[in-house]
């Protein structure tokens, strides 16, 4: 796959040395970049998980980023190279932002969906990879369900209120015992353009939330709470975050996000260490792009994302090396 010169410049920023623990000196390089879906539609907002020996990749397919005709498409692969479509979700006219949650016996797919200005977050699930349940609402109206995680038999996620007014927005920490019925734990933050908020649980009694602020300053924040997860402290994240995911692999916590420097957008992998984000790998992408996800594959990470540098919106995967301490 040949990259245009303008995109190649992004790949080479700033360089490619080895990242040492606690010392971010250069970026590592992504490799094996593959175009998974490119059909002239706007394909975007990826979810990726490994479940029952296969890789599962979901994304939104529509005419455009903000068109009202989106469906969720689910692909499956045994080797992360050849993919087949196995499911499609059309709960409401515009299905958006798929989110996976995998347990030993069940794969959940969450779907924040729109009908006009009315937003409902749904869940559908499968126990065998073939038969999927009917979509069912999982949380309050107008809340976008985001990035569920499992911890000691419970599930946690966030849900942020969709509104055209920043003062009306907020984001909740929510929890569930079965992945279907979700309840509010606390309000993480409210009143200032709260958007996608992704959580990391370093221990049973500690949650870190990475919050996107859609407009204004700071563009993103890091918030923390201890049990019972009601009182939150906040500090700037120092980097633009949006559509982001967080995963701990072999003891290292990685954050995957859209990046923005001036008018340039792209996809960045950060390492979260010593309460700070450190750039680790810039993934080739541009324009309307990113919303990445990742799973471990051998001694690397398989990362899914979308980019419009070659068209309306295509789905890609790449491999990123894991940090070696």
N, C-alpha and C positions, 0 to 999 in steps of 0.2 A: 504494500500500500504506500504510494507516494504522497507526501504532504506538501501543500503549497508553501512557498517561501515565507509568507506572513505567519503561517502556523508554525513553521519550523523555528522561527525566531522565538516563539513562545516556549517551545520545547527546550531550547538552549538557555533559557533564563532560570537561574543564573549560571548553573553548571551541573557537574555530576560526580562529586566526590562521595565518600562514604560518610554517613551520619553516625557519629559516636553518641553513646548514651550521655544525655545532658549537654551535648555540644553540637548545635546545628551549624555546620560549616558550609554545606552544599546540598543540592538536591540529588536524589537518585532518579533514574530514568525509568519511565514506563516502557514496556516492550510488548510484542505480539498484539498490536492494536488490530482489532477485527470489527468490521462493519456487520452487525447482526441483522438490522432491519433498515431498508432504504427503499421506500416505495412511492415517494412523492407526497405522502401524508406527513402531518406533524406528529412524529413519534417522540414521546418525552416522558420524563418523571419515572425513573426506574426503581424497581424493587428486585432484590436478588437474595436467594437463600439456597442452602443445600439441605435436602430432605429426602429420606428413604433412598439414598444412593444416587440421586439425580440433582441437577442444578435447575432451579426454577427462576425464571426471569419474567417480571410483569412490567407493563408500561401502558401509558395512555396513547391511543390512536385517535386522531381527529383531523379536521381540516386546517386548524391553526391553533396557536397557543391559547387564545381566549375564545375560540369558537364554542358553540353550545351543542356539539355533536360527538363528544368523546365517549369511547368505550375502553374498558380495560382488557388487554390481551395478555394471556399467560403462555409462555413458551417453556419447553422442557428439553433438557439435554443430559446425556450420560457423560459427555466428555468436555463440556463447555466450549465445543467447537461447532457441532451440528445441532441446530435447534429445530423443534417442531411445535406448532401451535396446538395446545391441548384444551384451552378454555378461553371464553370471552364473556365479559360481564357488562350488562346493560341494565343497571338497576333504575337509573333515571336518564333523561336525555343527555346529560354531560357527566360522565364518570371520570374522576380525576385522582391523581396522587396515590397510587396503590401502595400498600404497606403489608409486608409479610410478617407472620409470627409462626414459627415452627416448633412443635413439641414432638416427642417420640412417636405419638400416634396420630397427630392431626396437624394439618397445614391450614392456617387461617389467612385469608386475604381481606384486607380492610379497604373500603372504597368511599371516600368523601365525594358525594355526588350532588349535582345541581339540577334543579328544575326551575328555570327563571332565576329569581333571586333567593329561592328557598334551598338551603343546603342541609343534607342529611348524610351522616356517616353510617355506612353499612358494614356488615361482616358476612362473608360466605366462607365455607370451609369444606375440606375433603379429608377423608380417612384412608382413601386408597389411590388418590391421584386421578381418579376417573369420574366419580360422581361427586358433584358439588351441591351443597345446601342452597336453598333459596336465600337471597340477601335479607338481612335482618338489621334493624337500626340498633346501634350500640351506645349512643350517648345523646346528649341534648341537641335539639335543633340548632343549626347555624354553627356548630362546632366542628372543626376539621380535626379528625383523629390522626395522630402522628407518632410513628416510630415506637411500637410496643417492644418491651423487653421482658424476659423471664428472670425471676430471682427466687429461689427456694420455694417453688410451688405456687408463687403468686406472679401476676403480670402487672406491669406498670407501663404507662404511656402518658402522652400529653394531648391536650385538645385545645386549640385556639379558636377564638370567636372571629368569624368572618364579618367584617363591617367596613363601610367606606369612611367611617369616622374613627380616628385614632383614640379618642377619649372613651369610646365604647368598647374597645378591644380588651381582651385579657387572655391569659393562658392558664389552664388548669393542669395539675398533676392528678391523674386518675388511676384506678386500680381495678383488678378483676381476679376472680378465682377460676373462671372457666373460659376466659377469652371472649365471652359473648355479652355478659352484663357488666357494665363498667360504672363505677361510682367515683365521685369527686373526693380527693383527699385534701387538697388545698389550692388556693390561687397562688401561682408562682409570681405573677406580676400582672398589672393591669393599667389601662389608661394612656398608653403611649405607643401605639402602632405595633403591638405584639404580634408575632407571626410564628413561623415554624420554630419549635423548641424541642431539642433532642436531648434525652437524658442518658446519663452514665452512672452506674451504681458500683463504685469501687469496693464498698463493703455493705453489709446488710443494713447498717444504720446511717448510711451516707449517700446522698444523691447530688450529682452535679448536673445542672441544666444549662445547655448552650442555646441561647435565645437570639433569634433574628428580630431586629427592629426594622420594619419595612421602610419607614421614613424617619428623618431626623437623626440625632446623634445621642449616644453612640449607635453605630449600625448593628452592633451585636454585643451581648453581655454574657458573662458566666455567673450563674447563681448557684448557691449551695444551701442544703438543708440537712439537718440531722433528724432522726426519729423524734417525734411522729411526722416529720416532713411538713410542718406548718409554717415555720419561720424561716425566711429566705434572706441570705446576704447576697450582695451584687457587686461585681466589678466589671470594667470593660474587657472585652475579649481581644481587642487590638487588631482583629482581622474581620473583613466582611464575611458573614455566614448566611447562607440560604440553601434550602433544600438539603440539609446536611444530615449525615449519619455518623454514628460513633460505634466502634467495635474494639474490644480488647482481644488481641491475638498473641498467644505465647507471652503473656505478661506485659505487652506494650499496647497502649491505648491510642488508636488512630481516629482522627476525625476527617471525614470526606465532605467537601463542600464546593459550591460555586465560589470563585474568587473574583474580585473586581479591583483593578488598578486603573483609575481614571475611567476611560471609556472602554477599556479592554476587559473582557470576561474570559474565564477559563475554569478549569477544575483543579483543585489542590487537595493533596493529602497532607494533613498535619499530624504531628505527634503531640499528645497532651501529656506533659511531664512537668513536675515541679510547679503545678497550678498555672501553667502557661501553654499556649499553642505554639508549636515550632514547625515551620514549613519543611516538608519531607520530600514530596514528589509532585511536580506539575504535570498533569495529564493533557495531551493535545486536544483542544476543544476551543470553541469560540462562538461569538454571537449569542443567540438564545441557546443556553446549554446547561449542562451539569446534572443536578439532582442524582448524585451517584449513590451506589451501594457496593458492598464488598463481602466476600467470603474467603476463607483460607483455602488455598489449593496448593498442596505440596509445601514448598518453602517460599511461596509467594502469596499474594492476594489477587484474586480475580475481582476486577472492578467493573461495574456496569455504569453507563452514563449516556447522556444524549448530547448532540451538538448540531448546530445549523450551519457550520462553516462550509459544508458541501451541498446544502439544500435546505428544505423547509425544516427538517428535523429528523435525524437518523439516530438509531440506537447502536452503541459500540460497547465492546468489552476490551480490556487490556490486562496485562499482568504487571504487578508492582512487587519488587522484592521486599521481603520482611526485613526489619532492622536486625542486624547482627551485633550483639553486645560484645 
